[in-house]
Amino acid sequence: MEIRTHRQIDAGLCGQAEAVGAGTSRVRLTTDARMTVDEQGLVHGGFVFGLADYAAMIAVNHPNVVLGAASVKFLAPVRVGDTVVAEAQVDDAGGRKRQVAVSVRQGEKPVFEGQFTCFVLDAHVLEGA
């Protein structure tokens, strides 16, 4: 399935889409030194969130999808050099609103989970802004 949204995203920072289906996606990110916050190699949680957000956006896969809200839990730390995989599933779709569940794992270990509320707009969010 063709990705119809977020086409110019930096895959090195937000992940590479591995699978996109009707209401689903899987995105892989290998973390690197740009993402570290300290000399021990801890990856800033914003990069894990960005991976999960990107997975949610392409699970919805509409050119005008935007994030409205998110409820997330960080379950384990991610280190520089770790490869993490986000899997997203649209759980509920009504009108413009989509509820998307996202889980992120490093191997078999869960590191993040979240519920993303996405909205499909009639036009690009910056149109007329």
C-alpha positions as CSV (number, residue, x, y, z in Angstrom):
1,M,0.0,0.0,0.0
2,E,1.3,3.5,-0.9
3,I,2.1,5.9,1.9
4,R,0.0,9.0,1.4
5,T,1.1,11.1,4.3
6,H,4.2,12.5,5.9
7,R,6.1,11.8,2.6
8,Q,9.1,14.1,3.5
9,I,9.7,12.8,7.0
10,D,13.3,12.1,7.9
11,A,13.5,8.3,8.2
12,G,16.8,8.6,10.1
13,L,15.0,10.5,12.9
14,C,11.4,9.1,12.8
15,G,11.9,5.6,11.3
16,Q,11.5,3.7,8.1
17,A,8.1,2.2,7.2
18,E,8.3,-1.5,6.8
19,A,4.6,-2.3,6.3
20,V,1.5,-0.3,5.7
21,G,-2.0,-1.8,5.4
22,A,-5.6,-0.8,5.9
23,G,-5.5,0.8,9.3
24,T,-2.1,-0.7,10.3
25,S,1.6,0.1,10.0
26,R,5.0,-1.1,11.2
27,V,8.0,1.3,11.4
28,R,11.6,0.6,12.4
29,L,14.1,3.0,13.8
30,T,17.7,2.4,14.6
31,T,18.8,5.0,17.1
32,D,22.0,7.0,16.8
33,A,24.2,9.5,18.5
34,R,22.1,12.5,17.4
35,M,19.4,11.2,19.7
36,T,21.4,10.9,22.9
37,V,20.9,13.0,26.0
38,D,24.0,11.9,28.0
39,E,27.3,10.2,28.0
40,Q,25.6,6.9,29.0
41,G,23.8,6.8,25.7
42,L,20.2,7.3,26.8
43,V,17.9,8.2,23.8
44,H,15.6,11.2,24.3
45,G,12.0,10.0,24.6
46,G,10.9,12.5,22.0
47,F,12.5,10.3,19.3
48,V,10.6,7.3,20.5
49,F,7.4,9.4,20.6
50,G,8.2,10.6,17.0
51,L,8.5,7.0,15.8
52,A,5.2,6.1,17.4
53,D,3.5,9.3,16.0
54,Y,4.8,8.5,12.5
55,A,3.4,4.9,12.8
56,A,0.0,6.3,13.8
57,M,0.0,8.8,10.9
58,I,0.7,6.2,8.3
59,A,-1.8,3.7,9.9
60,V,-4.4,6.4,9.1
61,N,-2.6,7.1,5.8
62,H,-4.5,10.2,4.7
63,P,-2.7,13.3,3.3
64,N,-4.4,15.6,5.7
65,V,-4.1,13.6,9.0
66,V,-2.9,15.5,12.1
67,L,-2.3,14.5,15.7
68,G,-4.9,16.0,18.1
69,A,-3.9,14.2,21.4
70,A,-1.9,11.4,22.8
71,S,-1.8,9.4,26.0
72,V,1.5,7.6,26.3
73,K,3.6,5.5,28.7
74,F,7.3,5.0,28.5
75,L,8.0,1.5,29.7
76,A,11.8,1.1,29.4
77,P,14.8,3.2,28.3
78,V,16.1,3.1,24.8
79,R,19.9,3.3,24.2
80,V,21.9,4.6,21.3
81,G,22.3,1.8,18.8
82,D,19.0,0.1,19.8
83,T,16.6,-0.8,17.0
84,V,13.0,-0.2,18.0
85,V,9.9,-1.1,16.1
86,A,6.5,0.6,16.3
87,E,3.3,-1.2,15.4
88,A,0.1,0.9,15.0
89,Q,-3.5,-0.2,14.6
90,V,-6.5,2.1,14.0
91,D,-9.0,0.9,16.7
92,D,-11.8,3.3,16.0
93,A,-12.8,5.4,13.1
94,G,-15.8,7.7,13.2
95,G,-16.2,10.9,11.1
96,R,-12.9,12.8,11.0
97,K,-11.6,11.2,14.3
98,R,-9.3,8.1,14.4
99,Q,-8.1,6.4,17.6
100,V,-4.8,4.6,17.0
101,A,-3.1,2.2,19.4
102,V,0.7,2.1,19.1
103,S,3.2,-0.2,20.8
104,V,7.0,0.1,20.5
105,R,9.4,-2.8,21.2
106,Q,13.1,-3.2,21.3
107,G,13.3,-6.9,20.4
108,E,10.7,-8.6,22.5
109,K,10.9,-5.9,25.2
110,P,8.1,-3.3,25.3
111,V,9.5,0.2,25.6
112,F,6.5,2.5,24.8
113,E,2.7,2.3,24.4
114,G,0.2,5.0,23.5
115,Q,-3.2,6.0,22.3
116,F,-3.1,8.6,19.6
117,T,-6.2,10.7,18.6
118,C,-5.8,11.7,15.0
119,F,-8.0,13.9,12.8
120,V,-8.5,13.7,9.1
121,L,-9.0,17.3,7.8
122,D,-10.6,18.5,4.6
123,A,-7.5,20.5,3.7
124,H,-3.9,20.7,4.9
125,V,-3.7,22.1,8.4
126,L,-1.6,25.1,7.2
127,E,-3.9,26.0,4.4
128,G,-5.4,29.5,5.2
129,A,-3.3,29.8,8.4
